[in-house]
Each structure stands twice: as C-alpha cells, then as structure tokens.
Amino acid sequence: MSFGTICQYAVYGLTYTSYGLVSYQALISKVEFYLLKLDTVKEILLGCPIGAECWRPPEGCCLKTNFDTAYNALSQTSYTGLVIRDNQGL
C-alpha cells in the first residue's frame, strides 16, 4: 500500500489492509512510520551521500558544465539538461 493511500484512509477514517480491517491505532502507527522514513530520506538527500562527490566550484574564472540526456523510446523524444556555473555557483 502506498503512502498516499495510507494517508487517504487516515483522512477519511477508513482502515484497511490486504486481509481486512485493522484498528485506528495500527493505521496511525503505520502513517507515523512512513513519515519517519520520509524524514530520514530527506536528511540523506540534503547532505552529500557517503561515497559520492558533491559539487565543488571551479577555481578562478573558469566555468563548470554539467549535462545529462535522456531518451524516451515510447515517444521517440530526447531531453537534455545543461547547467553552467562559475566559481560562485551562479
């Protein structure tokens, strides 16, 4: 069951599992658990992950370029993103 679905059941006062009804307290506990997991993920994403390099500004008056490209085979379209930054990150 997705987090959104759990929240919908909580908002409308419904309780549900794949096997039948559960108590409100069990539903509240599950929602609180998902919120705690979401906070943990948010903290990880805000910092630089262990073993990964974080962006560092170029030295002097140089520019740093980052780009990525994706291709959607279904629609046969491609997308490209480009970021150019100076030593101040602008």
Helices and strands as residue ranges (DSSP letters): H 3-11, H 24-46, E 64-72, E 77-85
